[in-house]
Amino acid sequence: MKCPTCGCEKFYIKDTDDEYELYEFTAVNGKIEFDATPETQNIPEITAEIETFCDKCAWHGKFETLK
Ligand SMILES: [Zn+2]
């Protein structure tokens, strides 16, 4: 999975309850791996509809739009 704009494979999602809480992950070869943090157990479930943000550029969109 790569960002359609810049090709970066690192993204983040926002907590559905707290938009200032970010969860970074990489999606190399379609395998999602979150950065290990103390809050790891609170990671929201990634769905096709979840808003996903590129770590390197301004792209964001639904997770399902990633290739
Ligand atoms: Zn990007």
N, CA, C, O and the ligand as a Tripos MOL2 file, in Angstrom:
@<TRIPOS>MOLECULE
protein
  269   267    68     0     0
PROTEIN
NO_CHARGES

@<TRIPOS>ATOM
      1 N           0.8410   -1.1940    0.0000 N.3       1 MET1
      2 CA          0.0000    0.0000    0.0000 C.3       1 MET1
      3 C           0.8740    1.2410    0.0000 C.2       1 MET1
      4 O           1.8190    1.3610    0.7800 O.2       1 MET1
      5 N           0.5410    2.1490   -0.8820 N.am      2 LYS2
      6 CA          1.3270    3.3720   -0.9750 C.3       2 LYS2
      7 C           0.3990    4.5650   -1.1010 C.2       2 LYS2
      8 O          -0.7170    4.4750   -1.6120 O.2       2 LYS2
      9 N           0.9040    5.6750   -0.6170 N.am      3 CYS3
     10 CA          0.1570    6.9150   -0.7780 C.3       3 CYS3
     11 C           0.0160    7.2100   -2.2650 C.2       3 CYS3
     12 O           1.0080    7.1740   -2.9940 O.2       3 CYS3
     13 N          -1.2030    7.5020   -2.7330 N.am      4 PRO4
     14 CA         -1.4110    7.7780   -4.1570 C.3       4 PRO4
     15 C          -0.7040    9.0440   -4.6180 C.2       4 PRO4
     16 O          -0.4930    9.2290   -5.8170 O.2       4 PRO4
     17 N          -0.3400    9.9030   -3.7020 N.am      5 THR5
     18 CA          0.2800   11.1730   -4.0680 C.3       5 THR5
     19 C           1.8040   11.1130   -4.0360 C.2       5 THR5
     20 O           2.4590   11.5530   -4.9810 O.2       5 THR5
     21 N           2.3750   10.5740   -2.9630 N.am      6 CYS6
     22 CA          3.8330   10.6370   -2.8170 C.3       6 CYS6
     23 C           4.4960    9.2550   -2.7510 C.2       6 CYS6
     24 O           5.7240    9.1720   -2.7810 O.2       6 CYS6
     25 N           3.7220    8.1750   -2.6630 N.am      7 GLY7
     26 CA          4.3180    6.8440   -2.6550 C.3       7 GLY7
     27 C           4.8170    6.3910   -1.2960 C.2       7 GLY7
     28 O           5.3820    5.3030   -1.1780 O.2       7 GLY7
     29 N           4.6230    7.1920   -0.2870 N.am      8 CYS8
     30 CA          5.0380    6.8340    1.0620 C.3       8 CYS8
     31 C           4.2100    5.6520    1.5780 C.2       8 CYS8
     32 O           3.0380    5.5040    1.2300 O.2       8 CYS8
     33 N           4.8290    4.8200    2.4050 N.am      9 GLU9
     34 CA          4.1160    3.6600    2.9530 C.3       9 GLU9
     35 C           3.8380    3.8160    4.4470 C.2       9 GLU9
     36 O           3.5230    2.8490    5.1410 O.2       9 GLU9
     37 N           3.9580    5.0320    4.9170 N.am     10 LYS10
     38 CA          3.6700    5.2820    6.3290 C.3      10 LYS10
     39 C           2.4560    6.1940    6.4500 C.2      10 LYS10
     40 O           2.3700    7.2350    5.7990 O.2      10 LYS10
     41 N           1.5410    5.7860    7.2800 N.am     11 PHE11
     42 CA          0.2890    6.5180    7.4330 C.3      11 PHE11
     43 C          -0.0640    6.6510    8.9020 C.2      11 PHE11
     44 O           0.6050    6.0990    9.7760 O.2      11 PHE11
     45 N          -1.1150    7.3830    9.1500 N.am     12 TYR12
     46 CA         -1.6590    7.3740   10.5050 C.3      12 TYR12
     47 C          -3.1640    7.5320   10.4470 C.2      12 TYR12
     48 O          -3.7230    8.0450    9.4780 O.2      12 TYR12
     49 N          -3.7990    7.0780   11.5070 N.am     13 ILE13
     50 CA         -5.2290    7.2790   11.6630 C.3      13 ILE13
     51 C          -5.4440    8.0390   12.9640 C.2      13 ILE13
     52 O          -4.5750    8.0730   13.8350 O.2      13 ILE13
     53 N          -6.5970    8.6340   13.0750 N.am     14 LYS14
     54 CA         -6.9140    9.3890   14.2780 C.3      14 LYS14
     55 C          -7.8890    8.5940   15.1240 C.2      14 LYS14
     56 O          -8.7300    7.8550   14.6140 O.2      14 LYS14
     57 N          -7.7550    8.7650   16.4170 N.am     15 ASP15
     58 CA         -8.6820    8.1460   17.3400 C.3      15 ASP15
     59 C         -10.0870    8.6740   17.0660 C.2      15 ASP15
     60 O         -10.2730    9.8800   16.9030 O.2      15 ASP15
     61 N         -11.0590    7.8010   17.0150 N.am     16 THR16
     62 CA        -12.4220    8.2420   16.7070 C.3      16 THR16
     63 C         -13.0090    9.0870   17.8310 C.2      16 THR16
     64 O         -13.9420    9.8590   17.6070 O.2      16 THR16
     65 N         -12.4730    8.9450   19.0250 N.am     17 ASP17
     66 CA        -12.9880    9.7040   20.1570 C.3      17 ASP17
     67 C         -12.1590   10.9490   20.4640 C.2      17 ASP17
     68 O         -12.6330   11.8680   21.1330 O.2      17 ASP17
     69 N         -10.9260   10.9760   19.9750 N.am     18 ASP18
     70 CA        -10.0250   12.0780   20.2790 C.3      18 ASP18
     71 C          -9.1620   12.3420   19.0520 C.2      18 ASP18
     72 O          -8.1960   11.6210   18.8020 O.2      18 ASP18
     73 N          -9.5080   13.3760   18.2870 N.am     19 GLU19
     74 CA         -8.8330   13.6180   17.0180 C.3      19 GLU19
     75 C          -7.3750   14.0340   17.1780 C.2      19 GLU19
     76 O          -6.6320   14.0900   16.1980 O.2      19 GLU19
     77 N          -6.9660   14.3230   18.4080 N.am     20 TYR20
     78 CA         -5.5660   14.6810   18.6180 C.3      20 TYR20
     79 C          -4.7060   13.4590   18.9250 C.2      20 TYR20
     80 O          -3.4820   13.5510   19.0230 O.2      20 TYR20
     81 N          -5.3630   12.3230   19.0750 N.am     21 GLU21
     82 CA         -4.6480   11.0720   19.3150 C.3      21 GLU21
     83 C          -4.4000   10.3920   17.9720 C.2      21 GLU21
     84 O          -5.3350   10.0350   17.2550 O.2      21 GLU21
     85 N          -3.1070   10.2210   17.6470 N.am     22 LEU22
     86 CA         -2.7560    9.6570   16.3450 C.3      22 LEU22
     87 C          -2.1230    8.2870   16.5010 C.2      22 LEU22
     88 O          -1.4040    8.0240   17.4650 O.2      22 LEU22
     89 N          -2.3990    7.4200   15.5410 N.am     23 TYR23
     90 CA         -1.7920    6.0870   15.5440 C.3      23 TYR23
     91 C          -1.0740    5.8980   14.2120 C.2      23 TYR23
     92 O          -1.7070    5.7860   13.1620 O.2      23 TYR23
     93 N           0.2420    5.8630   14.2680 N.am     24 GLU24
     94 CA          1.0250    5.7050   13.0480 C.3      24 GLU24
     95 C           1.1990    4.2350   12.7180 C.2      24 GLU24
     96 O           1.3370    3.3910   13.6030 O.2      24 GLU24
     97 N           1.1880    3.9490   11.4380 N.am     25 PHE25
     98 CA          1.4470    2.5700   11.0200 C.3      25 PHE25
     99 C           2.0880    2.5680    9.6440 C.2      25 PHE25
    100 O           1.9780    3.5320    8.8860 O.2      25 PHE25
    101 N           2.7520    1.4780    9.3400 N.am     26 THR26
    102 CA          3.2700    1.2710    8.0020 C.3      26 THR26
    103 C           2.4300    0.1900    7.3350 C.2      26 THR26
    104 O           1.8380   -0.6530    8.0090 O.2      26 THR26
    105 N           2.3830    0.2220    6.0260 N.am     27 ALA27
    106 CA          1.5680   -0.7400    5.2850 C.3      27 ALA27
    107 C           2.3970   -1.3510    4.1610 C.2      27 ALA27
    108 O           1.9770   -1.3740    3.0050 O.2      27 ALA27
    109 N           3.5700   -1.8390    4.5140 N.am     28 VAL28
    110 CA          4.4520   -2.4280    3.5110 C.3      28 VAL28
    111 C           3.8900   -3.7610    3.0420 C.2      28 VAL28
    112 O           3.5930   -4.6370    3.8530 O.2      28 VAL28
    113 N           3.7470   -3.9090    1.7470 N.am     29 ASN29
    114 CA          3.1990   -5.1300    1.1470 C.3      29 ASN29
    115 C           1.8170   -5.4750    1.7140 C.2      29 ASN29
    116 O           1.4450   -6.6440    1.8110 O.2      29 ASN29
    117 N           1.0770   -4.4470    2.0790 N.am     30 GLY30
    118 CA         -0.2800   -4.6690    2.5690 C.3      30 GLY30
    119 C          -0.3440   -5.1330    4.0070 C.2      30 GLY30
    120 O          -1.4310   -5.3740    4.5330 O.2      30 GLY30
    121 N           0.8240   -5.2640    4.6620 N.am     31 LYS31
    122 CA          0.8390   -5.7300    6.0450 C.3      31 LYS31
    123 C           0.8960   -4.5140    6.9650 C.2      31 LYS31
    124 O           1.8630   -3.7530    6.9420 O.2      31 LYS31
    125 N          -0.1250   -4.3440    7.7550 N.am     32 ILE32
    126 CA         -0.2160   -3.1750    8.6280 C.3      32 ILE32
    127 C           0.5190   -3.4330    9.9300 C.2      32 ILE32
    128 O           0.2540   -4.4000   10.6440 O.2      32 ILE32
    129 N           1.4490   -2.5380   10.2110 N.am     33 GLU33
    130 CA          2.1740   -2.6460   11.4760 C.3      33 GLU33
    131 C           2.1810   -1.2920   12.1680 C.2      33 GLU33
    132 O           2.7300   -0.3160   11.6550 O.2      33 GLU33
    133 N           1.5670   -1.2530   13.3310 N.am     34 PHE34
    134 CA          1.5400   -0.0130   14.0910 C.3      34 PHE34
    135 C           2.8530    0.1870   14.8260 C.2      34 PHE34
    136 O           3.5110   -0.7620   15.2510 O.2      34 PHE34
    137 N           3.2090    1.4530   14.9590 N.am     35 ASP35
    138 CA          4.3470    1.7820   15.8120 C.3      35 ASP35
    139 C           3.9830    1.3930   17.2410 C.2      35 ASP35
    140 O           2.8770    1.6610   17.7080 O.2      35 ASP35
    141 N           4.9040    0.7770   17.9050 N.am     36 ALA36
    142 CA          4.6340    0.3540   19.2810 C.3      36 ALA36
    143 C           4.6000    1.5590   20.2020 C.2      36 ALA36
    144 O           5.5700    2.3090   20.3050 O.2      36 ALA36
    145 N           3.4860    1.7300   20.8590 N.am     37 THR37
    146 CA          3.3520    2.8090   21.8260 C.3      37 THR37
    147 C           2.6220    2.2550   23.0390 C.2      37 THR37
    148 O           2.0220    1.1820   22.9670 O.2      37 THR37
    149 N           2.6680    2.9720   24.1420 N.am     38 PRO38
    150 CA          1.9330    2.5170   25.3320 C.3      38 PRO38
    151 C           0.4270    2.4370   25.0840 C.2      38 PRO38
    152 O          -0.2860    1.7240   25.7900 O.2      38 PRO38
    153 N          -0.0520    3.1720   24.0790 N.am     39 GLU39
    154 CA         -1.4920    3.2030   23.8120 C.3      39 GLU39
    155 C          -1.9060    2.1590   22.7910 C.2      39 GLU39
    156 O          -3.0350    2.1800   22.2990 O.2      39 GLU39
    157 N          -1.0090    1.2560   22.4730 N.am     40 THR40
    158 CA         -1.2660    0.3210   21.3840 C.3      40 THR40
    159 C          -2.5950   -0.4150   21.5410 C.2      40 THR40
    160 O          -3.2690   -0.7040   20.5510 O.2      40 THR40
    161 N          -2.9660   -0.7130   22.7650 N.am     41 GLN41
    162 CA         -4.1970   -1.4880   22.9570 C.3      41 GLN41
    163 C          -5.4490   -0.6890   22.6260 C.2      41 GLN41
    164 O          -6.5370   -1.2560   22.5260 O.2      41 GLN41
    165 N          -5.3060    0.6260   22.4550 N.am     42 ASN42
    166 CA         -6.4710    1.4570   22.1540 C.3      42 ASN42
    167 C          -6.6100    1.7510   20.6590 C.2      42 ASN42
    168 O          -7.4430    2.5680   20.2660 O.2      42 ASN42
    169 N          -5.8210    1.1080   19.8430 N.am     43 ILE43
    170 CA         -5.8680    1.3760   18.4140 C.3      43 ILE43
    171 C          -7.2540    1.0480   17.8600 C.2      43 ILE43
    172 O          -7.7840   -0.0420   18.0780 O.2      43 ILE43
    173 N          -7.8260    2.0060   17.1450 N.am     44 PRO44
    174 CA         -9.1370    1.7510   16.5460 C.3      44 PRO44
    175 C          -9.0190    0.6760   15.4680 C.2      44 PRO44
    176 O          -7.9590    0.5060   14.8670 O.2      44 PRO44
    177 N         -10.0820   -0.0270   15.2330 N.am     45 GLU45
    178 CA        -10.0800   -1.0300   14.1780 C.3      45 GLU45
    179 C         -10.0020   -0.3280   12.8270 C.2      45 GLU45
    180 O         -10.7150    0.6450   12.5810 O.2      45 GLU45
    181 N          -9.1400   -0.8220   11.9660 N.am     46 ILE46
    182 CA         -9.0410   -0.2370   10.6270 C.3      46 ILE46
    183 C         -10.1080   -0.8510    9.7390 C.2      46 ILE46
    184 O         -10.1500   -2.0630    9.5310 O.2      46 ILE46
    185 N         -10.9550    0.0020    9.2260 N.am     47 THR47
    186 CA        -11.9970   -0.4540    8.3130 C.3      47 THR47
    187 C         -11.7770    0.2120    6.9600 C.2      47 THR47
    188 O         -10.9600    1.1240    6.8320 O.2      47 THR47
    189 N         -12.5010   -0.2460    5.9670 N.am     48 ALA48
    190 CA        -12.3770    0.3280    4.6270 C.3      48 ALA48
    191 C         -12.7670    1.8010    4.6220 C.2      48 ALA48
    192 O         -12.3080    2.5780    3.7850 O.2      48 ALA48
    193 N         -13.6180    2.1670    5.5660 N.am     49 GLU49
    194 CA        -14.1640    3.5270    5.5860 C.3      49 GLU49
    195 C         -13.3410    4.5000    6.4180 C.2      49 GLU49
    196 O         -13.5680    5.7090    6.3650 O.2      49 GLU49
    197 N         -12.3910    3.9850    7.1820 N.am     50 ILE50
    198 CA        -11.7000    4.8580    8.1420 C.3      50 ILE50
    199 C         -10.8310    5.8840    7.4140 C.2      50 ILE50
    200 O         -10.1840    5.5750    6.4130 O.2      50 ILE50
    201 N         -10.8320    7.1030    7.9370 N.am     51 GLU51
    202 CA        -10.0330    8.1650    7.3360 C.3      51 GLU51
    203 C          -8.5570    7.9230    7.6380 C.2      51 GLU51
    204 O          -8.1620    7.7890    8.7960 O.2      51 GLU51
    205 N          -7.7560    7.8690    6.5870 N.am     52 THR52
    206 CA         -6.3370    7.5600    6.7210 C.3      52 THR52
    207 C          -5.5220    8.7390    6.2180 C.2      52 THR52
    208 O          -5.8680    9.3510    5.2080 O.2      52 THR52
    209 N          -4.4530    9.0560    6.9110 N.am     53 PHE53
    210 CA         -3.6340   10.2190    6.5710 C.3      53 PHE53
    211 C          -2.2250    9.7800    6.2310 C.2      53 PHE53
    212 O          -1.6530    8.9260    6.9090 O.2      53 PHE53
    213 N          -1.6600   10.3660    5.1750 N.am     54 CYS54
    214 CA         -0.2700   10.0940    4.8290 C.3      54 CYS54
    215 C           0.6480   10.8070    5.8200 C.2      54 CYS54
    216 O           0.3790   11.9350    6.2330 O.2      54 CYS54
    217 N           1.7310   10.1330    6.1940 N.am     55 ASP55
    218 CA          2.6780   10.7070    7.1480 C.3      55 ASP55
    219 C           3.5910   11.7480    6.5050 C.2      55 ASP55
    220 O           4.1720   12.5790    7.2020 O.2      55 ASP55
    221 N           3.7200   11.7070    5.1820 N.am     56 LYS56
    222 CA          4.6940   12.5560    4.5100 C.3      56 LYS56
    223 C           4.0940   13.7250    3.7320 C.2      56 LYS56
    224 O           4.7630   14.7380    3.5300 O.2      56 LYS56
    225 N           2.8580   13.5970    3.3010 N.am     57 CYS57
    226 CA          2.2700   14.6910    2.5280 C.3      57 CYS57
    227 C           0.8570   14.9440    3.0080 C.2      57 CYS57
    228 O           0.4440   14.4120    4.0380 O.2      57 CYS57
    229 N           0.1280   15.7370    2.2850 N.am     58 ALA58
    230 CA         -1.1890   16.1770    2.7530 C.3      58 ALA58
    231 C          -2.3060   15.2250    2.3590 C.2      58 ALA58
    232 O          -3.4760   15.4950    2.6330 O.2      58 ALA58
    233 N          -1.9580   14.1110    1.7190 N.am     59 TRP59
    234 CA         -3.0180   13.1980    1.2830 C.3      59 TRP59
    235 C          -3.7660   12.5970    2.4650 C.2      59 TRP59
    236 O          -3.1690   12.2470    3.4840 O.2      59 TRP59
    237 N          -5.0640   12.4850    2.3150 N.am     60 HIS60
    238 CA         -5.8460   11.6730    3.2490 C.3      60 HIS60
    239 C          -7.0960   11.2100    2.5330 C.2      60 HIS60
    240 O          -7.5670   11.8550    1.5960 O.2      60 HIS60
    241 N          -7.6150   10.1170    2.9680 N.am     61 GLY61
    242 CA         -8.8090    9.5620    2.3440 C.3      61 GLY61
    243 C          -9.1760    8.2660    3.0190 C.2      61 GLY61
    244 O          -8.5560    7.8610    4.0030 O.2      61 GLY61
    245 N         -10.1930    7.6180    2.4800 N.am     62 LYS62
    246 CA        -10.6220    6.3470    3.0480 C.3      62 LYS62
    247 C          -9.5320    5.2970    2.8520 C.2      62 LYS62
    248 O          -8.8170    5.2850    1.8500 O.2      62 LYS62
    249 N          -9.4350    4.4220    3.8410 N.am     63 PHE63
    250 CA         -8.4190    3.3890    3.7960 C.3      63 PHE63
    251 C          -8.5460    2.5500    2.5250 C.2      63 PHE63
    252 O          -7.5320    2.1470    1.9550 O.2      63 PHE63
    253 N          -9.7560    2.2840    2.0770 N.am     64 GLU64
    254 CA         -9.9750    1.4180    0.9140 C.3      64 GLU64
    255 C          -9.4160    2.0140   -0.3840 C.2      64 GLU64
    256 O          -9.2530    1.2930   -1.3690 O.2      64 GLU64
    257 N          -9.1210    3.3180   -0.3970 N.am     65 THR65
    258 CA         -8.6020    3.9280   -1.6220 C.3      65 THR65
    259 C          -7.0990    3.6930   -1.7810 C.2      65 THR65
    260 O          -6.5300    3.9880   -2.8320 O.2      65 THR65
    261 N          -6.4590    3.1640   -0.7360 N.am     66 LEU66
    262 CA         -5.0350    2.8540   -0.8330 C.3      66 LEU66
    263 C          -4.8280    1.6170   -1.6910 C.2      66 LEU66
    264 O          -5.6330    0.6870   -1.6560 O.2      66 LEU66
    265 N          -3.7640    1.6090   -2.4500 N.am     67 LYS67
    266 CA         -3.4780    0.4480   -3.2890 C.3      67 LYS67
    267 C          -2.2220   -0.2580   -2.7770 C.2      67 LYS67
    268 O          -1.8060   -1.2670   -3.3480 O.2      67 LYS67
    269 ZN          1.7660   10.9630    0.7250 Zn       68 ZN68
@<TRIPOS>BOND
     1     1     2 1
     2     2     3 1
     3     3     4 2
     4     3     5 am
     5     5     6 1
     6     6     7 1
     7     7     8 2
     8     7     9 am
     9     9    10 1
    10    10    11 1
    11    11    12 2
    12    11    13 am
    13    13    14 1
    14    14    15 1
    15    15    16 2
    16    15    17 am
    17    17    18 1
    18    18    19 1
    19    19    20 2
    20    19    21 am
    21    21    22 1
    22    22    23 1
    23    23    24 2
    24    23    25 am
    25    25    26 1
    26    26    27 1
    27    27    28 2
    28    27    29 am
    29    29    30 1
    30    30    31 1
    31    31    32 2
    32    31    33 am
    33    33    34 1
    34    34    35 1
    35    35    36 2
    36    35    37 am
    37    37    38 1
    38    38    39 1
    39    39    40 2
    40    39    41 am
    41    41    42 1
    42    42    43 1
    43    43    44 2
    44    43    45 am
    45    45    46 1
    46    46    47 1
    47    47    48 2
    48    47    49 am
    49    49    50 1
    50    50    51 1
    51    51    52 2
    52    51    53 am
    53    53    54 1
    54    54    55 1
    55    55    56 2
    56    55    57 am
    57    57    58 1
    58    58    59 1
    59    59    60 2
    60    59    61 am
    61    61    62 1
    62    62    63 1
    63    63    64 2
    64    63    65 am
    65    65    66 1
    66    66    67 1
    67    67    68 2
    68    67    69 am
    69    69    70 1
    70    70    71 1
    71    71    72 2
    72    71    73 am
    73    73    74 1
    74    74    75 1
    75    75    76 2
    76    75    77 am
    77    77    78 1
    78    78    79 1
    79    79    80 2
    80    79    81 am
    81    81    82 1
    82    82    83 1
    83    83    84 2
    84    83    85 am
    85    85    86 1
    86    86    87 1
    87    87    88 2
    88    87    89 am
    89    89    90 1
    90    90    91 1
    91    91    92 2
    92    91    93 am
    93    93    94 1
    94    94    95 1
    95    95    96 2
    96    95    97 am
    97    97    98 1
    98    98    99 1
    99    99   100 2
   100    99   101 am
   101   101   102 1
   102   102   103 1
   103   103   104 2
   104   103   105 am
   105   105   106 1
   106   106   107 1
   107   107   108 2
   108   107   109 am
   109   109   110 1
   110   110   111 1
   111   111   112 2
   112   111   113 am
   113   113   114 1
   114   114   115 1
   115   115   116 2
   116   115   117 am
   117   117   118 1
   118   118   119 1
   119   119   120 2
   120   119   121 am
   121   121   122 1
   122   122   123 1
   123   123   124 2
   124   123   125 am
   125   125   126 1
   126   126   127 1
   127   127   128 2
   128   127   129 am
   129   129   130 1
   130   130   131 1
   131   131   132 2
   132   131   133 am
   133   133   134 1
   134   134   135 1
   135   135   136 2
   136   135   137 am
   137   137   138 1
   138   138   139 1
   139   139   140 2
   140   139   141 am
   141   141   142 1
   142   142   143 1
   143   143   144 2
   144   143   145 am
   145   145   146 1
   146   146   147 1
   147   147   148 2
   148   147   149 am
   149   149   150 1
   150   150   151 1
   151   151   152 2
   152   151   153 am
   153   153   154 1
   154   154   155 1
   155   155   156 2
   156   155   157 am
   157   157   158 1
   158   158   159 1
   159   159   160 2
   160   159   161 am
   161   161   162 1
   162   162   163 1
   163   163   164 2
   164   163   165 am
   165   165   166 1
   166   166   167 1
   167   167   168 2
   168   167   169 am
   169   169   170 1
   170   170   171 1
   171   171   172 2
   172   171   173 am
   173   173   174 1
   174   174   175 1
   175   175   176 2
   176   175   177 am
   177   177   178 1
   178   178   179 1
   179   179   180 2
   180   179   181 am
   181   181   182 1
   182   182   183 1
   183   183   184 2
   184   183   185 am
   185   185   186 1
   186   186   187 1
   187   187   188 2
   188   187   189 am
   189   189   190 1
   190   190   191 1
   191   191   192 2
   192   191   193 am
   193   193   194 1
   194   194   195 1
   195   195   196 2
   196   195   197 am
   197   197   198 1
   198   198   199 1
   199   199   200 2
   200   199   201 am
   201   201   202 1
   202   202   203 1
   203   203   204 2
   204   203   205 am
   205   205   206 1
   206   206   207 1
   207   207   208 2
   208   207   209 am
   209   209   210 1
   210   210   211 1
   211   211   212 2
   212   211   213 am
   213   213   214 1
   214   214   215 1
   215   215   216 2
   216   215   217 am
   217   217   218 1
   218   218   219 1
   219   219   220 2
   220   219   221 am
   221   221   222 1
   222   222   223 1
   223   223   224 2
   224   223   225 am
   225   225   226 1
   226   226   227 1
   227   227   228 2
   228   227   229 am
   229   229   230 1
   230   230   231 1
   231   231   232 2
   232   231   233 am
   233   233   234 1
   234   234   235 1
   235   235   236 2
   236   235   237 am
   237   237   238 1
   238   238   239 1
   239   239   240 2
   240   239   241 am
   241   241   242 1
   242   242   243 1
   243   243   244 2
   244   243   245 am
   245   245   246 1
   246   246   247 1
   247   247   248 2
   248   247   249 am
   249   249   250 1
   250   250   251 1
   251   251   252 2
   252   251   253 am
   253   253   254 1
   254   254   255 1
   255   255   256 2
   256   255   257 am
   257   257   258 1
   258   258   259 1
   259   259   260 2
   260   259   261 am
   261   261   262 1
   262   262   263 1
   263   263   264 2
   264   263   265 am
   265   265   266 1
   266   266   267 1
   267   267   268 2
@<TRIPOS>SUBSTRUCTURE
     1 MET1         2 RESIDUE 1 A MET
     2 LYS2         6 RESIDUE 1 A LYS
     3 CYS3        10 RESIDUE 1 A CYS
     4 PRO4        14 RESIDUE 1 A PRO
     5 THR5        18 RESIDUE 1 A THR
     6 CYS6        22 RESIDUE 1 A CYS
     7 GLY7        26 RESIDUE 1 A GLY
     8 CYS8        30 RESIDUE 1 A CYS
     9 GLU9        34 RESIDUE 1 A GLU
    10 LYS10       38 RESIDUE 1 A LYS
    11 PHE11       42 RESIDUE 1 A PHE
    12 TYR12       46 RESIDUE 1 A TYR
    13 ILE13       50 RESIDUE 1 A ILE
    14 LYS14       54 RESIDUE 1 A LYS
    15 ASP15       58 RESIDUE 1 A ASP
    16 THR16       62 RESIDUE 1 A THR
    17 ASP17       66 RESIDUE 1 A ASP
    18 ASP18       70 RESIDUE 1 A ASP
    19 GLU19       74 RESIDUE 1 A GLU
    20 TYR20       78 RESIDUE 1 A TYR
    21 GLU21       82 RESIDUE 1 A GLU
    22 LEU22       86 RESIDUE 1 A LEU
    23 TYR23       90 RESIDUE 1 A TYR
    24 GLU24       94 RESIDUE 1 A GLU
    25 PHE25       98 RESIDUE 1 A PHE
    26 THR26      102 RESIDUE 1 A THR
    27 ALA27      106 RESIDUE 1 A ALA
    28 VAL28      110 RESIDUE 1 A VAL
    29 ASN29      114 RESIDUE 1 A ASN
    30 GLY30      118 RESIDUE 1 A GLY
    31 LYS31      122 RESIDUE 1 A LYS
    32 ILE32      126 RESIDUE 1 A ILE
    33 GLU33      130 RESIDUE 1 A GLU
    34 PHE34      134 RESIDUE 1 A PHE
    35 ASP35      138 RESIDUE 1 A ASP
    36 ALA36      142 RESIDUE 1 A ALA
    37 THR37      146 RESIDUE 1 A THR
    38 PRO38      150 RESIDUE 1 A PRO
    39 GLU39      154 RESIDUE 1 A GLU
    40 THR40      158 RESIDUE 1 A THR
    41 GLN41      162 RESIDUE 1 A GLN
    42 ASN42      166 RESIDUE 1 A ASN
    43 ILE43      170 RESIDUE 1 A ILE
    44 PRO44      174 RESIDUE 1 A PRO
    45 GLU45      178 RESIDUE 1 A GLU
    46 ILE46      182 RESIDUE 1 A ILE
    47 THR47      186 RESIDUE 1 A THR
    48 ALA48      190 RESIDUE 1 A ALA
    49 GLU49      194 RESIDUE 1 A GLU
    50 ILE50      198 RESIDUE 1 A ILE
    51 GLU51      202 RESIDUE 1 A GLU
    52 THR52      206 RESIDUE 1 A THR
    53 PHE53      210 RESIDUE 1 A PHE
    54 CYS54      214 RESIDUE 1 A CYS
    55 ASP55      218 RESIDUE 1 A ASP
    56 LYS56      222 RESIDUE 1 A LYS
    57 CYS57      226 RESIDUE 1 A CYS
    58 ALA58      230 RESIDUE 1 A ALA
    59 TRP59      234 RESIDUE 1 A TRP
    60 HIS60      238 RESIDUE 1 A HIS
    61 GLY61      242 RESIDUE 1 A GLY
    62 LYS62      246 RESIDUE 1 A LYS
    63 PHE63      250 RESIDUE 1 A PHE
    64 GLU64      254 RESIDUE 1 A GLU
    65 THR65      258 RESIDUE 1 A THR
    66 LEU66      262 RESIDUE 1 A LEU
    67 LYS67      266 RESIDUE 1 A LYS
    68 ZN68       269 GROUP 0 **** ****
